[in-house]
Amino acid sequence: MMGIDEKLARLATLSPADLRAEWMQTYKVPAPKLSPDLLRLGIAYRLQEKVYGSIPIRVARSLTRPTTSAARTIKPGTQLVRSWNGRTIDVLATDDGFLMDGESYRSLSAIARHVTGTAWSGPRFFGLN
Protein backbone atom coordinates (compact mmCIF):
# COMPACT_ATOMS: atom_id res chain seq x y z
CA MET A 1 0.00 0.00 0.00
CA MET A 2 1.32 3.43 -0.97
CA GLY A 3 1.85 6.04 1.74
CA ILE A 4 0.64 9.62 1.43
CA ASP A 5 4.07 10.89 0.33
CA GLU A 6 4.23 8.38 -2.53
CA LYS A 7 0.66 9.20 -3.59
CA LEU A 8 1.42 12.92 -3.66
CA ALA A 9 4.66 12.38 -5.60
CA ARG A 10 2.80 10.16 -8.09
CA LEU A 11 0.37 13.01 -8.89
CA ALA A 12 3.20 14.99 -10.48
CA THR A 13 3.70 12.23 -13.05
CA LEU A 14 0.05 11.83 -14.15
CA SER A 15 -1.21 13.01 -17.54
CA PRO A 16 -4.30 15.26 -17.71
CA ALA A 17 -6.47 12.24 -18.61
CA ASP A 18 -5.05 10.26 -15.69
CA LEU A 19 -5.65 13.22 -13.37
CA ARG A 20 -9.32 13.36 -14.43
CA ALA A 21 -9.63 9.63 -13.70
CA GLU A 22 -7.88 10.10 -10.34
CA TRP A 23 -10.29 12.97 -9.56
CA MET A 24 -13.25 10.68 -10.28
CA GLN A 25 -11.81 8.01 -8.01
CA THR A 26 -11.04 10.53 -5.24
CA TYR A 27 -14.19 12.69 -5.31
CA LYS A 28 -16.69 10.23 -6.90
CA VAL A 29 -17.78 12.95 -9.38
CA PRO A 30 -16.43 13.86 -12.83
CA ALA A 31 -13.51 16.26 -12.81
CA PRO A 32 -14.37 19.93 -13.37
CA LYS A 33 -12.80 21.76 -16.30
CA LEU A 34 -9.62 22.79 -14.51
CA SER A 35 -5.97 22.92 -15.47
CA PRO A 36 -3.86 19.86 -14.62
CA ASP A 37 -2.13 21.86 -11.88
CA LEU A 38 -5.43 22.69 -10.18
CA LEU A 39 -6.61 19.10 -10.51
CA ARG A 40 -3.37 17.98 -8.82
CA LEU A 41 -3.88 20.46 -5.99
CA GLY A 42 -7.49 19.40 -5.46
CA ILE A 43 -6.61 15.71 -5.40
CA ALA A 44 -3.63 16.33 -3.11
CA TYR A 45 -5.83 18.29 -0.72
CA ARG A 46 -8.38 15.47 -0.50
CA LEU A 47 -5.69 12.82 -0.04
CA GLN A 48 -4.13 14.80 2.81
CA GLU A 49 -7.54 15.50 4.30
CA LYS A 50 -8.25 11.75 4.44
CA VAL A 51 -4.95 11.10 6.23
CA TYR A 52 -4.69 14.13 8.53
CA GLY A 53 -8.33 15.23 8.82
CA SER A 54 -10.00 18.38 7.61
CA ILE A 55 -9.14 21.84 8.82
CA PRO A 56 -10.95 22.98 11.96
CA ILE A 57 -14.23 24.84 11.40
CA ARG A 58 -12.76 27.91 13.13
CA VAL A 59 -9.94 28.05 10.57
CA ALA A 60 -12.30 27.45 7.62
CA ARG A 61 -14.51 30.33 8.76
CA SER A 62 -11.54 32.66 9.14
CA LEU A 63 -10.48 31.87 5.57
CA THR A 64 -13.87 32.98 4.22
CA ARG A 65 -14.01 36.20 6.25
CA PRO A 66 -13.03 39.35 4.42
CA THR A 67 -9.66 40.65 5.52
CA THR A 68 -8.95 44.18 6.56
CA SER A 69 -7.34 46.58 4.17
CA ALA A 70 -3.58 46.13 3.91
CA ALA A 71 -3.09 49.84 4.57
CA ARG A 72 -4.97 49.56 7.88
CA THR A 73 -2.70 46.78 9.09
CA ILE A 74 0.50 48.75 8.55
CA LYS A 75 1.89 49.87 11.88
CA PRO A 76 3.27 53.38 12.38
CA GLY A 77 7.02 53.37 11.80
CA THR A 78 6.83 50.84 8.95
CA GLN A 79 8.91 51.88 5.98
CA LEU A 80 7.80 50.95 2.45
CA VAL A 81 10.21 51.18 -0.46
CA ARG A 82 9.34 50.84 -4.13
CA SER A 83 11.32 51.47 -7.28
CA TRP A 84 9.35 53.16 -10.04
CA ASN A 85 10.78 54.26 -13.40
CA GLY A 86 14.30 54.54 -11.98
CA ARG A 87 13.15 56.44 -8.90
CA THR A 88 13.10 55.02 -5.38
CA ILE A 89 9.91 55.82 -3.52
CA ASP A 90 10.44 55.74 0.25
CA VAL A 91 7.31 55.96 2.41
CA LEU A 92 7.00 56.00 6.20
CA ALA A 93 3.75 54.97 7.91
CA THR A 94 2.67 57.44 10.58
CA ASP A 95 -0.20 57.52 13.09
CA ASP A 96 -2.38 59.54 10.72
CA GLY A 97 -1.25 58.37 7.29
CA PHE A 98 1.97 58.20 5.34
CA LEU A 99 4.96 60.44 4.82
CA MET A 100 6.86 60.70 1.53
CA ASP A 101 9.49 63.32 0.73
CA GLY A 102 8.41 65.35 3.78
CA GLU A 103 4.78 65.51 2.60
CA SER A 104 1.87 63.80 4.37
CA TYR A 105 -0.63 61.61 2.53
CA ARG A 106 -3.82 60.02 3.89
CA SER A 107 -3.43 56.80 1.90
CA LEU A 108 -1.01 54.68 -0.08
CA SER A 109 -3.31 55.11 -3.07
CA ALA A 110 -2.82 58.87 -2.92
CA ILE A 111 0.94 58.33 -2.98
CA ALA A 112 0.69 55.86 -5.87
CA ARG A 113 -1.46 58.35 -7.80
CA HIS A 114 1.03 61.17 -7.09
CA VAL A 115 4.00 59.04 -8.20
CA THR A 116 2.47 57.47 -11.31
CA GLY A 117 0.03 60.15 -12.40
CA THR A 118 -2.74 57.55 -12.70
CA ALA A 119 -5.17 55.76 -10.40
CA TRP A 120 -3.52 52.82 -8.66
CA SER A 121 -4.35 50.68 -5.67
CA GLY A 122 -1.77 51.87 -3.15
CA PRO A 123 -1.39 48.49 -1.43
CA ARG A 124 -0.96 46.82 -4.81
CA PHE A 125 1.53 49.47 -5.95
CA PHE A 126 3.65 48.73 -2.87
CA GLY A 127 3.21 44.97 -3.24
CA LEU A 128 1.11 44.43 -0.13
CA ASN A 129 -1.60 42.26 -1.69
HELIX and SHEET records of a PDB file:
HELIX    1   1 ILE A    4  LEU A   11  1                                   8    
HELIX    2   2 PRO A   16  TYR A   27  1                                  12    
HELIX    3   3 PRO A   36  TYR A   52  1                                  17    
HELIX    4   4 ILE A   57  THR A   64  1                                   8    
HELIX    5   5 ALA A   70  THR A   73  5                                   4    
HELIX    6   6 LEU A  108  THR A  116  1                                   9    
HELIX    7   7 GLY A  122  PHE A  125  1                                   4    
SHEET    1   A 4 GLN A  79  TRP A  84  0                                        
SHEET    2   A 4 ARG A  87  THR A  94 -1                                        
SHEET    3   A 4 GLY A  97  MET A 100 -1                                        
SHEET    4   A 4 GLU A 103  TYR A 105 -1                                        
END                                                                             
